[in-house]
């Protein structure tokens, strides 16, 4: 007990005392001791030294004591796996206890002990508990299957537990059905391609029957499952909607939101002419309104969901504007969200009411809220044309208050109103110019400069106003500098004789005295335009601007449809879809296990941790010896590892710019002299500079992982392309993917995190020492069972045997022997993958016939299809 990591306390010998009490003959003393141990464990003290003594207390009839011991076991089994095995017999015995509570407790605890050595002992008790006569035990066992699948997916599939889980969907007890659905949903989430929840009208009927009787959390699981079902026609959709609608009046807000999600999705299939469609719209409003009477935190979640619903179907809440009016005691986050929804619901019918409210809000004391309220008035003007005049007069009234931040926000939104309604409200410019001196925020200054530049011909002293801004040019923010440069150039084009000196001054400041590349570039463009072709300059700079759209912050329709499917989850609060597939992990950092009942959303809480290895890190496989002498370098003897020999596929677009906020990623994979690389081409199609790039791979079938950080040495400017070769190794985390060569990638930059998946060709994994000895080849061929042999036909390949052998060898497929049988050339070949799997091949070539027969044998037959594809690619390119 000298080690500092062990539990120490001011009371000496406490561990020794507890040890004595745990071994006491008196039951009460024993129970008290276990309680003390659990208390110490709970506050973070290390009591793992008592493991054998606590485990000895397991054999008791006292349920309370047993629960405490099981709690201790769950906590310490991982750090003491060898000792945890001692508890297995008691678990197995408890799984057959006459008391169903003990049977369920045993199977639950076994599922929570994430120790490989114990999982194999869990199968038999779990199988019995899945078919137990008591529903409480069955529902606990159903959840345990999902926990076990997280530890060892292959074991669960081999033992047939998934089929048993599917059978439980037809169970007579609704809670068992709900837990079976929850477990299957969780498993399906980590295996998106597997069709575990194979829903059909019969199983949907069973789920809807169970829905009325199970607990609220059970109802949520069933409703979430129903949301993934696609009805075959509108009658079935209507039938499901009718049976789900009663859930809208449930007391639990999560049940209400899950029911709303199902109804929103199935309404897509209903005709708007149906009477039922109108009835359903009316039924959806009251439960959403009721959610707003909950505490603020729940209100906020409800409002974020309502924000999505209103964007999709504003007619649901069009008559409920008043519930979104702000209360004096609402927290700021609720106020801002309500304001957003008010604007979305604003229409000609209710605009007078909305504007009266907004004007009231603009006199509040909360600065952030007032700012948003003033902006909201501007948004109303842009959205409802009939209200524009009233909105402008309201904004002018607010400017007259001379409250600094109100004036500044009003000027920003008036600029947008000018853009929406040109030549209509320019009479207010004089009032705006009076407040020029009070503007100190970059956005307001930039907006005012834009107005002066745009309407310079209507402002007598425009040159003086802009000159006043020019005095402190270098102290201004970039936004203001850019706007000032453009405004003065506009002024010069409108009044060339009076402002020549001013334009030369600003062009000189922007190009010679500034170190901002954006400002310099814009300055040079204007300078060249003005000096070479003033007419063209006029056409470019004074071109008619497009009208701004009604609502610029609407979520893009396809993303909105996706988010509607996630109503009631974290995704609907963040307004970002969750990452598909299992949480991403890097080779150096493992993400935590997925929580069974967390709906797989832990991957949403934050983007993956991007790990940058130390700068000195070298890819593991780059240090391979390159041979000695020229013959080895050019590999004249064996044709292996030549720099030009192995086939490289042309780059394909992996991540289109429209899915990644302007970042386009194209790429391909290469293998050169034992090193695997991902050759990337990054193109910035956005309007802003991109920096801080990082990359990360999900776990994959062959452990592919970046061997070094993603090095983009300079910021990526708009319309710039950069090519990068990212070295890879195969020492990352392994998880079998579907398809086998699927690679899920996350790329981060200063804008966001973006996800895509691509298929890598298997030939990048063919290693250089894949030439098998002849005798070994013969013995291995015989040893691999015949059912593992796969046959393929390679068509349209006009090469002869020598050319085929040479081309394949350059990609590390080695010809071991060649013979001629009845005029056919038979090539016997071997290759080895990075994970040590050997693949043996027999290639039959009939001279003059462009079709070859390929037979492959391998102990892992699932790779054969991908090896055949590699053969095809190499031989045909």
N, C-alpha and C positions, 0 to 999 in steps of 0.2 A: 504493500500500500504506500510505497514511497513516491510513486509516480504522481506528478502534480495534477494530472488530468483527472485523477480520482477524487471523489467527493471528500471535501474537507469542511469542517464546521468548528465553531468556537467550542462546541461541546465535544470533548475528546472521547473517542471510542464509541461514537454513536453507531457506526456500522457494525461494530462488534456486538453492541447491545441488541440491535435489530436482528442480527444473525441468531443470537440466543433466543430471542422472542419468537422468531419464525420457526425454530425447532422445538418450541414448547409443546407440552402435551395438552395444554388447556386451549380449547377451541377459541374462546373469546380473546385470549392473549395473542393467539396467532392472527386472528382477524384484525385486531388493533395494529399489530406490527405491519401487516400488509397495507393497511390504510396509511400508516406513516411512510412506508416506502413509496406508495403512489403519490402522496403529498409532496415528498422530496423530489420525485421524478417530475411532477407537474411544474414545480418552480425552477426546474432546470438543473437540479443537482444530479450528479452521476451516481446511480445506485446499481450499476451493472454487476458489481462484485457480488451482489446477493442473488444472482441468477439461479444457481442450483437450489438455494434454500427456498426461493419463491416458487420455483417449479414443483418442489415437493409438496407445496400446499394445494396443488391442483386437485388432488384426489380427495374431494370433499363433497358432501351432499348439499352444502350451503350455497345457494345460488349467488348471494351477494359476494361471498368470498371468491367464488369461481370467476365472477365477472371481473373482480379486481385483478386476479392473477392473469386472466386473459388480456387485460388492458396492459399490464406490465410486459407480457410476452410480445404483444404487437410492437411495443416500443423498442425492445432490446433484441428481438430475434435476429435482426439484420446484422447487428454487431457481434452476436454470439451464435452463428449458424450451427456450429457443432453441438452446442449445448441445447439449442432449440429442438434438435432431433429427439431429445429425451422426452419432450412433451407429446410426441406424435401418438404414442399408444393411448394416452389419456384422451386425445382428440377423437381417435377412432372409436374408443369406448363410449365417449360422450355422444357421438353421432347415433348411437343405438340406445341412448337413455330413454326410459319411458316418458320423461317429461319433455314435451315438444320445445319448451323454452330453452332447455339445455342443448337439445339437438341443434336448434337454430343458432344458438350462441357458439357452439363448437364449429359449425361449418362457416359462420361469418368470420370467426377469428382466423381459421385456417386460410381463408381467402385473403385476409389482411396481412398475413405473414409472407412477405415477398422474398422467400428464400428458396432457391432452386431445389435444394435437397429435400425440402418438405413437400413441394408441389406434387411430386410423383405419388406420395402417400395420400394425397387429397382426393385422387380420382375416384376411388371406390366409395368412400363415405359420401362424396358429392353426388355420385350416381344414385345412391340410395335416397339421399335427401331430396333430389329432384323428383323422385316418385313417392315421396313420403305421403302418408295419409293426411297429415295435418297441413292446411294451406299456409300457415305461418312459416313452417319449415321450407315449403316449396318456394315461397316468395323470396326467402332469404337465400336459398340455393341458387335461384335464377340470377340474382345480383352477383353471387360468388363466381358464376361462370364468366361473367364479364371481367371480373378482377383477375381470374386465372388466365383469361385470354390475353390480358395486358402483360402478364409475366411470361407466358409460354403459349403463343397462338397455335403452334403446330400440335402441341399436346391436346388442346381443346378440340381441334379438328379431328385428330386421330381417334380420340375417345368417343366421338359422336355426340358431344354435348350440344353442339349447335342444333342438331336435329331434335334433340330433346327439348331445347328452348323453344323451337318453332312449334312443337306439339303443345307447349304450355300456353300458347296463344288461344288454344281451344279449351283451356281449363275452366272448371265450373266457378272458380273463385275470382272475382274481379281484380283483387289486389295481386294475385299471382299473374293474371294476364298483363296488368300494368307493369309489373317488374320484369316480366319476360320481354315486353315491348321495349322497356328502358334498356335492358341488357343488350338486346339485339341492335337497337339504335346506336348504342355506344360502340359495339363491335363494328358495325357497318361504317361508322364514322372513321375508324382507323383503316378500314379496307373499302374505300369508296367504290371500287369496281365489283365487289362481291354483291350478289343479289340476295342478301340474307332476309330482308323484310319483303318477301315476295307477296305483295298485297293483291288480293282479288276480291270481287264482291262478297264472297262468303266470309273471308277473314275480316273484311271491313264491317260486315254485319255483326260479327262476334265482338269486335272492338267497340262498336257503338252500343251494344247491349251492356258490356262491362262498364262503359263510360258513366252510366247513371248510378252505379253502385259503389265505385271505388273511391278512395280518399282523394283529396284535392290534388296531391302531387301525382297520384296515379292518373288522374284525369289529364294533367298537363302532358305526361308522357304519351298518352293515347292520342290527344289532340295534335301534338307535334308530329306523331307518326301519320295521322290522317292527312296532315298538310302536305306530306310527300306523295300522296296518292293522286293519280290522275283518273277521274271518272271517265267511263266510256262514252257517256252522252249527257245532255243537259238534264234529262230526267233523273239520272243517278245523282248528279251534282245537287239538284234541288232536294232530293230525298235526304242526302247527307246533311245539307244545310238545315233542313227542318229538324233533324235530330240533334244537331249541334247547338242550334239557337238557344235552347233553355239554359245552356252554360253561361250565357251572357249575364244572367242575373245572379251568378255565384258571388259569394262574399270575398273570395280570394282574387286579387287583381291579376295574378299570374294566369289563373284559369280563364278569366275574362279575355286577356290579351291573346292567349293561345286560341280561344274560340274565334276571336276577331280575325286572327291570322288565317284560320281554315276558311271562314266565310269570305274574306277578301280574295282568297285564291280561287275559290269555287265560283264566285260571282262572275269571274272572267268567262265562264261557260254558259252563263244564263243570258237569255235575250233581254234587252232593256225594255222590250214591249210587254214582257210578262207582268201580270199583276203582282206576282210573288216578288219580283225584283224590287218594285217600289216599296212593298211591305218590309222587305229585308233592310233596305236603306233606312227606313224609319226605326227599325228595331236596333240598328247599330249605334244610333246617336245616344240614347239614354245611358247605356253602360259606360261609354267613353266620358260622358259628362260627369257621371257618378265618381269616376276615378279621380276627378279634379277636386273632390272634397276630402281626399286623404291628406296625410301629412306631406310637407313640402318635398321630401326626397322621392316619395312615390309619385307625387304630382309631376315632378320633373321627368321621371321615366315615362309616365303616361303622356306628357306633352311631346316628348321626343318621338314617341310612337305615333301620336296624333299628327305630328308634323308630316310624317311619311304618308299617313292615310289621307290627309287633306290634299297632298300633292297628287295622289292617285285618284281619289274620288271626293272632290270638294263638296259635292252635293249632299254627302252624309251629314255634314255639320253646318250647312249654309244658313240654317235658321238659329244657330246656337251661338252667335257672335258674343252675346253678353257674358257667357261663362268665361270667356277669355279676357274680359276686362280685368285690369290689374287691381289687386287689393293693396291697401297701404302697407299691410304687414307681410306681404309676400317677400321671400328672399330674392336677391337680385337675379339669381340664375333662373328662377321661375318667371320673374317679370320679363326678362329678355326673351325667353322661349314663348311666352304668351303673345308678346308683341309680334314676333315672327309669324305666328299662326293668324293673328288678326289681319296682317297684311295679305296673307294667302287667301283669307276668306273675304277680303274687301271686294265689294261689287257696287254697281250703280245703286242698287236697292238700299245698301246700308252705309254708304260712304259718309253721309252727313253725321251719322252716329259715331263712326270711327274717327272722323276728323275732330269732332268735339272732344273725344277721349284723348286723342294724341296731343291736342293743344293743351289740355289739362296736365298731361304727363310732362310736357316740356317746361313746366314751371316747378317741377319736383326738386328735391335737394340732391338726389343721387345722380352724380355727374354722368356715370356710364349709361344710366337709364335715360337721362335727358337726351344725351347724344343719340342714342338708338331711336328715341321717339321722334327727334327732328328728322333723322334719316328716313324714318317710317313715313313721315308726311310726304317727303320727296318720292318715295316708292309708290305711295297712293296716287300721286299726280301722274306718274309714268304708267301705272296700271289702269287707272280709270280716267279716260280722257276727259269726260264730262266734269270731273272734279278738279282738273288742273288749275283753273283760275282761282278757285277757292283755296287750293293748297298754296299757290304762290302768294296770295294775300295773307294767308296764315303765317307763312315763312317771313314775309315782310314785317308783320306785327312782332314776330319773335326777334327779328334783327333790331327793331326799335327798342327792345328791352336793354340792349347794349351789354347783355351778359356775354362775356368773352367767348366761352366755349359754345354757346348757343349760336352766336353770330357765325363762328367758324364752320360749324356743321351745316348751317343753313346755306352758306356760300357753296359748300361742296355739293349739296343736293341740287341747288339752283343750276349749277353747271350741267348736271345730268338732265334737268328739265329743258334747258336750252338745246341740248343735243336731241331730245325727243321731239320738241315742238319748235323748230327753227322759225325765226321772224315773227314770233308771237308775243313773247314777254320781255323783249329787250328793253322796254321802257324802265325796267327796274335797275338797269345797270348803274344809273347815277347814284341810287341809294347804296348799292354795293360798294362803289368807289369811295364813298364817305367813310367806310369802315376799314379802309386799307391799312391804316397804321396799327390797328389792333390785332392784326393777324400774326400769330407767332407759330402756328403748327404747320409742318411741311405740306400736308394734304390741302389745307385751306389756302395757303399761299400759292401752291401750284394751281389750284382751281381758279383763283382770282387772276393769276397771270394768264391762264388759258382764255378766260373771258375777255381780258384786255386785248390779247393778241387776236382773238377770233373776231372781235367787234371793234377793231382799232379805228376803222373809218367812221364809227359813230361816237368815238370818245375824243374830244378835242385835244386833251393833254395826254394822250396815250403814251407818247414818247417820254414825257416827264415821269409818268407813273412807272414805266418799265425801267427807266434810268435809276429811279430811287431804289429799285430792287437790285440793280447791277452793282451798286456801291459795295455791298457786302457779299459779292458773288461767291467767293471761296468759303465763306462761312455757311452757305446754304447747303441743304441736303441735296443729294443727287437728283431726286425727284423734281425739286424746285429748279435746279440748274438746267436740267434737260428741257423743262417747260419754258423757262426764260429764254433759252437759246431759240427754241421754235417760235415763241411769241414775237421776239425781236425780228427774226427772219420774215415772219408774216407781215409785221408792221412795215419793214423795208419794202416788201413787194407791193404793199398797198400805198405807201408814201415814200417812194425812193429818194426824192430830192432832199427831204428834211432829215432823213435818218441814216445817211450813209456812214457818218462817223460812229453812230451807235452800233450798227451791225458789225463794223470792223472791230470795234472794241470787244463785243461779245465773242466773235469768232476767234479773236486772238486769245481771250481768256480761256475759251473752251479747248483750243488746240495746243497752245504753247505753254500755258501756265497750269494745265490740269493733268493729273496723273490717273484720272478715271478713264478706262478704255472706251466705255459706252459713250461718254460725253465727247471724247476726242474724235471717235469715229463719226458721230453725228455732225460734229463741227466741220470735219473735213468734207463730208458729203455735201453739206450746205455750201461750203466755200467753193467746191468744184462746180456744183450746179450753178451757183450765182455767177461764177467767173466765166463759164463756158457757154451756158445757154439759159439766160434769164427767163425765156418763155417757158421752157421745160420746167424750170424751178417753180414758176407760178402754177403750172398744171399739177405738179406733185404736191407742193406745200399747201396750196389753197384749194385742193380738190374737195369736192362735196363729200361730206362724211356720211356714212350710213347711219340711219336712226338706231338708237340703242333699243334693245329688246325690253319687253315688259318686265320679266323677272329674270335676273341674271343668276340667282342663286338656287334655281331649281335643280334637283338631282336628275342626272341623265336617265332617260326612260328605262333602259335595260338594267341599269344599276338599281333603280327604284323598284322594278319588278322583283329583282333578287332580294332586296332588303325587305320587301313586303313578306317574303317567305321566312324572314328571321324576326318578325314582330314578337316582342316578349323576350328577346335575348339581348345580350350586350351589343350585338351588331346593330340593333335598332336604336341604341342609345348613342353609339359612336357614329352612326350612319356610314359604317364601313363594313363590307362583307367579311366574314371570318375567313381565315386561311383554310384552303381545302386540304384534306389529307392530315396525317399526324403532325404534331408540332415539330417544327424544324429543329434539328440538332446539328452541331458541328462536331468535327472529329475531336476537338479538345474540350467542348462543353456539352454535357448531356442535359437535355431539358428534363424537368420532373415528370413523373408518371402522370398520365391523364386521370383526373378524378372521375370516378364512375358516373356520378350523378350531375357532373358539371356540364353536361351536354357538349363536351368536347370544346368548350369555349375558352379554356385557359390559353389556347393559342391566340386568342383575340386580345387578351389583356395587354400585351405589348408585342411589338415586333420582335423577332428572334434576336438573341445577343450576337452581335457581329464581333468576331474575335480576330484581332490583328496579331498574327504571330510576330515575334521579335524580328527586327529588320535583318538580322543575320541568318534567319532560318533559311535553309536550303532544302529543296524537295528531296525526299528520301531517295528517289530513284535517279537523281541527277548525278549522284556521285559514283555511278557505276563505272568500273574501269573500261577504258576505250580500246584496250588491246595495246600491243607494242609494235610499232613499226607500221609502214604504209600498207602492207598487205592486210593487216588487221583492220586498219582504218577504212580502207575501201572494201574490205571483206571479200577479197578475190576468191577465197576458198569456198565460202558457203553462201554468199549472197544475203547474209543476215544483216539487218540494221543499216542498210545503205541509206544515206540521207535523201536520195531521190526516189528510192524504190517503192516504199509503201504508199498505198493509195490514200489520197486526202479528198474527202467530199467537198464540193463547193459550199460556200457559206449560205445558210438559209436564215430567214428572219425568225427568230425565236420569240421576241417580244415586240409587237407592233407599237408604234409611238402613241396610237390612240388609247391603248390600254395602260400606258405608263407615263401619262402626263408629259408626253413629248420625247421621252427617251426611247430610242429604237435600238434593239440589240440583235445583231446577226452573229452567227458563229458556226464553227465546225470543230471536229476533234482530230488530233493527229497523234501519231506515235513515231518518234524519231530516236534512234539509238537508245532504246530502252526507256525513253521518257515520254509520258503522256502529257499532252497540252490541250487546253481549250482555247482556240484562237477566236477572239471576240472582236467585233467591230461595233463601237458605241457611237451613235449619232444623236446629237441634240437637235430635235425639231421643235423645241419649245422657244419661248421668248426670253427665258432667263438663263443665267449661267448655272451650270451643274458642277458640284464639287463633292468631296467627302464620299467617294465610292467605296463600297465594301461588298463582298459576295459570300454566300454561304450555301452549302448543299444540304438537303435533307438526307436522312439515312437511306441507303440504296443497296441494291443486290450485291454489288462488288466492292462496297466501301470506298467509292470514289470521293475524294475530298480535295479542296485547294491545298497545294503544298506551300503557298506563299500568299500574302495579301494581294488584293486587286490593285495594281499600281497604275493610277491615272495621274501622271506627274503634274499636269497643269489643269486649271479649271476648264471645263468643256463649254465653250461659248455657243450661242445659238448658231445652227446650221454647220457646226463643226463636227468632223468625224475623227475618231481616234481608233487605232488598231492595237490590240494588246494580246500577248500570248500568256495565258495563265497556266503555270505548271500544276499538274495534278499528281496525287499519289493514291494508293489504294489501302490506306491504313485507317480510313474513317469507320464510322459505325455502320454495321451491316443490318439490313432489313429487306426481306424478299419483297420486290415490287411487282406490280402487275401493269403492263408487261415487264418482263425481267429487266430490260435495258432502259427503264424509265428513270429519268433524273429530274428531281424537283429542285428548283434553284430560287434563291431569294437574292435580289440585288438592292442595295440601299444607296441613296444619295441624299443631298441636302433637302430634296423635295419630299421624298416619301420612301416607303419600302415597296418593291414590286416583285411579284411571283410569276414564274412560268415553269413549264416542264418541257423537256425535250427527250428524244430517244438517241442514245449514243450507239454507234456501231460497235459490235462486239470485237471487231478485229483490232481495236486499240488496246484490247486486253490480252492479245496473243503475245506471250513472252518469247524472248530470244533463245531460251534453253528448252524449246519445245520439241527437240528432235529425240525421239525415243529409240532405244537400242532395238535391233531387229528381233532378237529372241524375246525381249520384254514385250514388244508389240504383239507378237504371235500369242504369247501367254495371256496378255491382257485382253486381246480380242476374244479369245475362247472363254475367258473368265467372266466377261460382262454378259449378263443374260440376253437371250435373243429378243425378248420383248422390249429391251432398251434400244434396239436397232431401228433407225428411222431412214426412210428412203425418199430421195427428192430427185426431180429432174431439172437440169439446167439447160434452158433452150437458147437458141440463137447465139451460140458462142463458136466462132469459126477457127479457134486456135488449135494448134497441134499439141501433142503431149509435152514436148520440150518447152514450148512457150507457156503452157499452163503451169508446169512445174516451176519454171523460173518466176513467173508472175506471183504465184502463191507464196514462194519462198521469200520474196521481198516483203511479204506481210506476215512472216513467221509461221507459215503452214509448210511443214517440211515433208519432202518425199523420202520415204525410208526405203522403198523398193519399187521396181517397175518390172512388169512382165507382160508378154503378149500372149493372149489366149484367143485362139480362133479368129485372128485378125483384129482383135480388140486390145487396145493398150489399157492395162490395169495399173493405176497408181495407188500405192498404199502410203497413207500420210498420217502425220500426228501433229497436234498442236496442244499447247498448254495455256490455260488461263491464269491470270494473276493470283487467283485464290487456290491454285494447285490442281484444279480439275483438268484431267486429260480428256481429249476428244480424239478418237481414231476414225480414219476415213478411208473408204475405198472409192476411187473415181474411175468409172469406165468410159473410155473415149473410143468411139468408132471412127477411124480416119474417114474424112469426107462427110461425116454426119455432124451437124452443128449442135445436136442435143447430147448432153452427157448424163450419165446416171451416177448419183452420189449416195453412198450408204454411210451413215454416221453411227458410231457406237460410243456411249458415254454412260458413266455411272449416275450422272444427273441429266436424265433425258430431256428435261425442260430447256436445256441450252441448245439442243440440236437445231431447232427451227431458226434460232438467231445465228448459229454457225453457218447454216445453209444460206441465210441472207448475206452473210459476210462473203462467202464463196461467190455468190451471184454478183455482188457489188465489185469485188476485186477483179473478177474475170471479165466483166462487161465494161470496165472503165479503164 
